[in-house]
Amino acid sequence: MTKVVFQVGVLAFCVSAVLFGTQDLPLFAIVARAFIVFIAVVFAQVILLMVATNMKHAAPQRTAAAQKHEEHEAAAEGPGSSSSQTPAAA
C-alpha cells in the first residue's frame, strides 16, 4: 500500500513539475512547488485511507453495540412480560 501511495505522489510530482515548467519559472521554484504538490497528494491519500479504515472498523462495532443493546432490553423485559412480537392469545 505504501508503494502505491508513493507512486501516486511521484506521478503528481512529475506532472506538476511539467506544468510548472511551462510557466517559465526558475528551476528551484519548479522543484519546490512540485515537492509541495507531492507532499499534499501523499498527505491527502493518507488521510483518505485513515478515514476509510476507520469507517470500515466502526461499522462492525456499531452492529455489535446494537445487538448488546437489544439483548439488554430483552433481559430487562423479563420472561413473563408480553412482547409486541408474540401473538395475543384469543
C-alpha positions in Angstrom: 0.0 0.0 0.0 2.8 2.4 0.8 4.3 1.8 -2.7 1.0 2.8 -4.3 0.8 6.0 -2.2 4.4 6.8 -3.0 4.0 6.2 -6.7 0.9 8.3 -7.0 2.8 11.1 -5.2 5.7 10.8 -7.6 3.3 10.9 -10.5 1.8 14.1 -9.1 5.3 15.5 -8.6 6.2 14.8 -12.3 3.0 16.2 -13.7 3.2 19.3 -11.6 6.9 19.8 -12.5 5.9 19.7 -16.2 3.1 22.1 -15.7 5.1 24.5 -13.6 7.9 24.2 -16.1 5.7 25.6 -18.8 5.2 28.8 -16.8 8.9 30.0 -17.3 9.7 29.7 -13.6 13.2 29.2 -12.2 14.3 25.6 -11.8 14.4 25.9 -8.0 10.8 27.3 -7.9 9.6 24.5 -10.2 11.1 21.7 -8.0 9.9 23.4 -4.7 6.3 23.8 -5.9 6.3 20.2 -7.3 7.6 18.9 -4.0 4.8 20.8 -2.2 2.3 19.1 -4.5 3.9 15.8 -3.8 3.6 16.3 0.0 -0.1 17.5 -0.4 -1.1 14.5 -2.5 0.6 11.9 -0.2 -0.9 13.6 2.8 -4.4 13.6 1.2 -4.1 9.9 0.4 -3.0 9.0 3.9 -6.0 11.0 5.4 -8.4 9.3 3.0 -7.1 5.9 3.8 -7.3 6.6 7.6 -10.9 7.7 7.2 -11.8 4.7 5.1 -10.2 2.3 7.5 -11.9 4.0 10.5 -15.3 3.7 8.8 -14.6 0.1 8.0 -13.8 -0.8 11.6 -16.6 1.4 13.1 -19.4 -0.4 11.2 -19.0 -3.8 13.0 -18.6 -2.1 16.3 -21.9 -0.3 15.9 -23.8 -3.5 15.0 -22.2 -5.3 17.9 -23.3 -2.5 20.2 -26.8 -2.6 18.8 -27.0 -6.3 19.4 -25.8 -5.9 23.0 -28.5 -3.2 23.5 -31.2 -5.4 22.1 -30.1 -8.3 24.4 -30.1 -5.9 27.4 -33.7 -4.8 26.5 -34.9 -8.4 26.2 -33.4 -9.3 29.5 -35.0 -6.2 31.2 -38.5 -7.2 30.0 -38.3 -10.5 31.9 -39.7 -13.9 30.9 -43.3 -13.2 31.9 -43.9 -10.0 30.1 -45.7 -10.0 26.8 -43.7 -8.8 23.8 -45.1 -6.9 20.8 -43.8 -9.7 18.6 -45.7 -12.5 20.3 -49.3 -13.1 19.1 -52.0 -12.3 21.6 -54.0 -15.2 23.0 -57.6 -15.1 22.0 
